[in-house]
Amino acid sequence: MADSDSVYSPQIERHLEGVLTDADDVGLPLVREVLQESHDGWYGQLVVSVYDSLSDRRDPETASPVAAAIELLRGYVRLRSRLLVTITDKHGHSLTLDPASALLAGDYLYTTAFSSLRSVPDTALNSCFERMTTVLETITEAFARTYTSAGSTAYDQSRFIDETAGSLGGGAAVLGATIAGLDEPDRRHFERLGRGLSTAREINRVLDTDPDAAMVVPPTRDEPELRMHAERRRDDAEQALDALSETADLSRLRAFAEATAPRRD
């Protein structure tokens, strides 16, 4: 997808830079910090990759605000997770934050993420809002189970990653399919694709991180279980691609999947 990235990246960056400039103007440096931590823009790339695979027009001005929206929501989720780790202090970390500043920055990211959808065509606008809302509700419920005293005793990291990174990935893929005009039945395959890729990719990231280093998600981990779960989710993604490839040429999307969420040896 290198050629697609070269078309879309400037538009996505322009949208995000406008958000950063406004945040700087109102004194919210955490917004810039958290967005720059997610420098790869993978979720935005996923929106663009799906849209690019399905749309005959391939209009960057259609996909880029939606790609920016999911990256802003990703920043919101990351900041909320850091804040919850700070407040609960149940795991070793160095992610201390001022709660008031983190709440204000998180609210800004959340609001701006949804505002970025205003340029979506009317035919897709409601579906995009509903998808973003569903993603956020799923992640919020995962946080509640993980960080409350009642939920933490039954903490399951595989499930947590499914419902946080996996939900973001599933949402990103569905958003890309929605603005490309894809019907609901096939959107479910894209949700499975995005969830599988994102979960496998996040697990790879967790396994590649020093267990003693500060992490946004709690660092407790069962490596064999996580490896098996990543394989299951990668299988899900491949099966979704196979089903979708029966009606569309998704070779470039498959290449994106293999490059960004490869199987581990």
Sequence and secondary structure as in RCSB ss.txt:
>XXXX:A:sequence
MADSDSVYSPQIERHLEGVLTDADDVGLPLVREVLQESHDGWYGQLVVSVYDSLSDRRDPETASPVAAAIELLRG
YVRLRSRLLVTITDKHGHSLTLDPASALLAGDYLYTTAFSSLRSVPDTALNSCFERMTTVLETITEAFARTYTSA
GSTAYDQSRFIDETAGSLGGGAAVLGATIAGLDEPDRRHFERLGRGLSTAREINRVLDTDPDAAMVVPPTRDEPE
LRMHAERRRDDAEQALDALSETADLSRLRAFAEATAPRRD
>XXXX:A:secstr
 HHHHHHHHHHHHHHHHHHHHHHHHTT HHHHHHHHHTTT HHHHHHHHHHHHH SS  HHHHHHHHHHHHHHHH
HHHHHHHHHHHHH  S       HHHHHHHHHHHHHHHHHGGGGS HHHHHHHHHHHHHHHHHHHHHHHHHHSHH
HHTT  HHHHHHHTHHHHHHHHHHHHHHHTT  HHHHHHHHHHHHHHHHHHHHHHHHTS TTS  SS     HHH
HHHHHHHHHHHHHHHHHHHTTTS  HHHHHHHHHHS    
